[in-house]
Amino acid sequence: MFTSFDGRSVVVTGASKGIGKGIARVFARAGADVLLAARDEQALAAAAAELDGEGKGRITTVSVDVSSAEECRRMAAVAVERHGGIDVLCANAGIFPDRALAEITEADLDEVFGVNVKGTFFSVQACTDALAASGHGRIVVTSSITGPVTGFPGWSHYGASKAAQLGFLRTAAIELAPRSITVNAVLPGNIATEGLADLGADYIATMEASIPLRRLGSVEDIGHTCLFLASDEAGYITGQTIVVDGGQVLPESLEALQAAG
Ligand code: NAP
């Protein structure tokens, strides 16, 4: 089978809920020590209590705002101090506020790019030395189909930030390859999370109907993809992206989807 993650140190940003918590759960079950990073300490504590006992490894937390380079350096230092190093970074923290193009302000752009783009840069920069020291460092960025593949009204700034992550990873993959670190991205479609639930029942029903596999993804669907990209067996894959969307981006038209029955 695949690599054992027993004793491996994994940092997951945005791990207090949603996809990040699902990624953390999958790595915990695989035996890893997992550092959950997000801003809200109470939510982090609740997530840690939920994940505790899922696997053999330690689950610890750090309150961090990834849009701050200094806080990302503190996050990496905490992982090294508590878990002895960093083998895997899942740069997953992200926000997706909804605003029409005509109404987007400079502050909106700063907020979305601050978390989604600068947060990815800073998390990676902060963890690079420890990842290199492991001899098999793995970085998995959570991007999205929105931006790199598709568009959705209200998310021009969000889509641009998710596409920017892919521009970043292609060069980061080249620069970090000599240090035996791979950099890849998972592009989720619509995944059932607390964040998505906030968009409302109508949005979710429409989305399910537009997905060939006829269901939203689970957070573990994304976690398993991250686990694969973090495995020794994926060690020759770098600078790549994997769409995990139940086939959502495939139909050319509504007719193409309905013709399948
Ligand atoms: P979510 O449920 O809203 O969770 C977001 C997580 O990120 C939380 O833990 C949040 O905790 C953390 N976070 C937000 N801003 C942060 C900051 N400045 N510093 C540190 N942590 C921060 O969102 P999600 O749906 O799981 O999304 C996670 C990632 O998946 C995002 O990158 C998103 O773009 C991507 N994605 C999601 C979907 C989907 O269908 N859900 C689809 C495609 C891509 P705090 O607020 O406490 O910091």
Residues whose N, C-alpha, C, O or C-beta is under 5 A from the ligand:
A	BS01	NAP	G14 A15 S16 K17 G18 I19 G20 A37 A38 R39 D40 V64 D65 V66 S67 N92 A93 G94 I95 V115 T142 S143 S144 I145 P188 G189 N190 I191 T193 E194 G195 L196
